[in-house]
Amino acid sequence: MEYVISPLGDLAVVLSFGNEINEETNWRIQRFVSKLEKEKVRGIVEWVPAYTSLTIYYQPEVIAYDSLKAELEKVSLSPGKSKPERPLVYEIPVCYGGEWGQDLAYVADYHGLDEQEVINLHANREYLIYMIGFMPGFPYLGGLPEKLAVPRLEKPRQNVMPGAVGIGGNQTGIYPADVPSGWRVIGTTPVTLFSLEKEEPFLFSPGHYIKFVPISKEQFLTIKQMGDAYQVKRCEKR
């Protein structure tokens, strides 16, 4: 079996796919999810993928724990798809530095780089979206260059603007809303990541990729003014 199952209270189970955070583990989780979607097991409410696990919520009055375990084993052994749908790469425009990236200079100084070198290292590379969490629409990304890892703020800011692109430790991500943050903000995207007014509230989903594309202040303001009329460029990963 490709996972270890354990109960999480009386309404959920956790499928652990090991303890290594890498693309191979993420691929195994996404492959299982694609099979699970196809099987439509009665009693399952939803599932939430994470770095190395998959949490499945279910209705115990519809399907008992032992029966659920048996159904999940069938899902695991089913032929299904050999792999999930081909992942997409979302090109996210980012205005780096200045009022939209107040910590860019700190990151540059910390590593003995100039600001443009930091931008070049951070942008135009593909970051795997391991999971969505912390708050609606926040993508946990893998792939940050070691040269850009920096300590978090000693005292978190009370808020960052929606779309803030930050670095915290060896992670990078985008804040969908105005929230407190201890990450170093190096830029901001004018793109909306989460909106309840949309048919699909979330822009991203796990298993796909993000590529940050540097833009000017003028481009930032133009895209911001366009609002939902702006279409994020996406293409299949090569």
Secondary structure, 3 states (H helix, E strand, C coil): CCCEEEEECCCEEEEECCCCCCHHHHHHHHHHHHHHHHHCCCCEEEEEECCCEEEEEECCCCCCHHHHHHHHHHHHHCCCCCCCCCCEEEEEEEEECHHHCCCHHHHHHHHCCCHHHHHHHHCCCEEEEEEECCCCCCEEEECCCHHHCECCCCCCEEEECCCEEEEEECEEEECCCCEEECCEEEEECCCCCECCCCCCCECCCCCCEEEEEECCHHHHHHHHHHHHHCCCEEEECC
